[in-house]
Each structure stands twice: as structure tokens, then as C-alpha cells.
Amino acid sequence: MIKVIIKKNNELIENITISGHSLYDEYGKDIVCASVSSIAITTVNGILNIYNDAIDYKENDGYLNIKILNHNNVVDSLIKNMIDLLNSLEKDYKKYINIKEEVSICHN
């Protein structure tokens, strides 16, 4: 199963971790894994093409961590769009992808 953990501080998304494999089908035919990868990497590349210093990311086989460093309307909209697309995928493939939000509230 692919696990997506979205960490928020108040309402701002600060970190997204995507890990695991869906095991929907064999390697090369797994449409769930391919969809998650396409959604996530397209978002990362889009943000980096516009704002090179807005995110930091690490990827490895079956693992992607995105840390949002600088929030603005464009970055936050692209991240929200990615999460909306992943949520849509989760609705259709609940056995293969799970999304959790972790919210911490910091008072200034």
C-alpha cells in the first residue's frame, strides 16, 4: 500500500511523505503506482521550475519526501492540487493508497 502523510502546521502544509508500493499489479503495469508517481513528480518539477527555492525533496525507490520551505499562492495551489488528485485516486483505489493528515497547532 502507498502511504501519504501530510503534515500541517495550523493550515499550512509543511511536509508530505509518500512511501511504499501499491501492489495493484506487477511492476510496469501498476497504474496506481504510476499515477501517484506522475502526480507527485509533476508537482515537484512544476514548483521547482517556477520557484527553485520553494521546496526541498528527497526521493528513492518507493519514497518521496517534499518539504515546503517558502509558501506563496502558486506553491500552495500546486501542492493543494496534488493532494486533491491523490485524494481522488484514494477514493477509487482505497485498498492501494491511504492518505493521512497530521495537524499541529503552533501559537505565536
C-alpha positions in Angstrom: 0.0 0.0 0.0 1.1 3.5 -0.8 1.0 5.8 2.3 0.8 9.5 2.0 1.4 11.5 5.2 0.6 15.3 5.0 2.0 17.3 7.9 0.3 20.7 8.6 1.2 23.4 11.0 -2.1 25.3 11.5 -3.4 25.3 8.0 -0.1 25.4 6.1 1.2 22.2 4.6 4.8 21.8 5.7 5.8 18.3 4.7 4.4 15.5 2.5 5.8 11.9 2.6 4.8 9.3 0.0 6.1 5.8 0.7 5.5 2.2 -0.3 4.2 0.4 -3.3 0.5 -0.1 -4.2 0.9 -3.8 -5.3 -2.1 -3.2 -7.5 -0.4 -5.0 -10.4 3.1 -6.3 -11.3 5.9 -3.8 -11.9 5.4 -2.0 -15.2 1.6 -2.5 -15.2 0.8 -0.9 -11.8 -1.5 2.0 -12.7 -1.9 3.2 -9.1 1.9 3.5 -8.6 2.3 5.1 -12.0 -0.5 7.6 -11.2 1.0 8.6 -7.8 4.4 9.0 -9.2 3.2 11.1 -12.1 1.1 13.3 -9.9 3.9 13.9 -7.3 6.9 14.3 -9.7 4.9 16.6 -12.0 4.1 18.8 -9.0 7.7 18.8 -7.7 9.0 19.7 -11.2 6.4 22.4 -11.7 7.2 24.1 -8.4 10.9 23.9 -9.0 10.6 25.4 -12.5 8.8 28.4 -11.0 10.4 28.8 -7.6 13.7 26.9 -7.3 13.9 27.5 -3.5 10.3 26.9 -2.5 10.7 23.2 -1.7 13.3 20.6 -0.8 12.7 17.0 -1.8 14.3 13.6 -1.4 13.4 10.6 -3.5 14.3 6.9 -3.5 12.6 3.8 -4.7 9.1 3.9 -3.3 9.8 7.0 -1.3 9.3 10.8 -1.8 9.5 13.5 0.8 8.6 17.0 0.0 9.4 19.8 2.5 7.7 23.2 1.7 10.2 25.9 2.5 8.5 29.0 1.1 4.8 29.4 0.9 3.1 31.6 -1.7 -0.1 31.4 -3.7 1.4 29.4 -6.6 3.3 26.9 -4.5 0.3 26.3 -2.1 -2.1 25.9 -5.0 0.1 23.4 -6.7 0.5 21.4 -3.5 -3.2 21.5 -2.9 -3.9 20.4 -6.4 -1.5 17.4 -5.9 -3.3 16.4 -2.7 -6.7 16.8 -4.4 -5.6 14.4 -7.2 -4.2 11.9 -4.7 -7.5 12.1 -2.7 -9.4 11.3 -5.9 -7.1 8.3 -6.6 -7.6 7.1 -3.0 -11.4 7.2 -3.5 -11.1 4.8 -6.4 -8.3 2.6 -5.1 -8.8 2.5 -1.3 -7.0 -0.8 -0.9 -3.9 0.5 -2.5 -3.4 4.1 -1.3 -4.0 5.7 2.1 -3.8 9.4 2.9 -3.4 10.8 6.5 -3.2 14.4 7.7 -1.3 15.2 10.8 -2.0 18.7 12.1 -0.1 20.5 14.8 -1.1 23.9 16.1 1.6 26.4 16.9 0.7 29.5 18.7 2.9 32.5 18.1 
